[in-house]
Amino acid sequence: MIRKNVQYWLIKFSMRVARTVQWGDATLGIRISIGIAFFPQDSIDPKVLIQYADNAMYAIKQRGGKEKPLCVP
């Protein structure tokens, strides 16, 4: 249940931050990518938790920000 709630609010937050900005002649798309991992469900090792969250963040980036921000072991 906590995972679903966190995921829901992170997606809502990401949508609120996402926007298009005009910079001179260029149009820039601004998005955020957030990867998360849960202690102790995903791991009890802090280094592993950070790695899982990083993996999730990079998976989101590779899919253009259209991915759920959960742990990717």
N, C-alpha and C positions, 0 to 999 in steps of 0.2 A: 504494500500500500504506500509506503514512504517513497519507494522508487517512482511510482506512478505520479504522486503528488509533486515530487521534485522535478521530474521530467516535464510535467504539465507547466509548472511555473517557469522553468528555464526556456521552454519553447515560447511561452507568452512574452517573456522578457526579450528573447532574441527577436521576435517579431516587432516589438516596440522600438528596438534599437535600429533595426534594418531600415535603410532609406537610400535614396539616390540624391547625390549632391552635385551641383554644377561647380566646376573649378576651372575658371577661364573658359576655354573651348572644350574642355573634357567633361564628360559625365561619369561620375564615380559611384559605384555601388558599395555601400557600407553594410557589412554583416559581421556578426560575431560567431565564433565557434567555441562551444563550451563542452568539454568532455568531463564526465564525472565517474567516480568509483566510490563504492560504499564500504566503510569499515563497520563491522568485521565480515560482512557478507562476501565481498569480493576478495579480500585478503586482510591479514593482520600486519603485514609488512609494509611500512610506509613507502619504501622504494617501489614495491610492486603496485601499490595503490596509485602512485604518481604515474608509473608506466601505463597502467590501464587507462587512467584518465587521459594521458597523452595520446594513447592509441585511439581512444574514442574521438578526441578532438581532431586528429589528423584524418580519421575516417569521415568525419563530417565535412572537413575542408575538401577532401577528394570528391565528395558527392555534391559540391557546390552549396553546402550549408543546409541541405535538405535531408538531414538524418537525425535520428533521435540521439540525444547527448548522453547515452548510457555507456557503462563500462564495456570495453572490448578486450577481453583477456588475450 
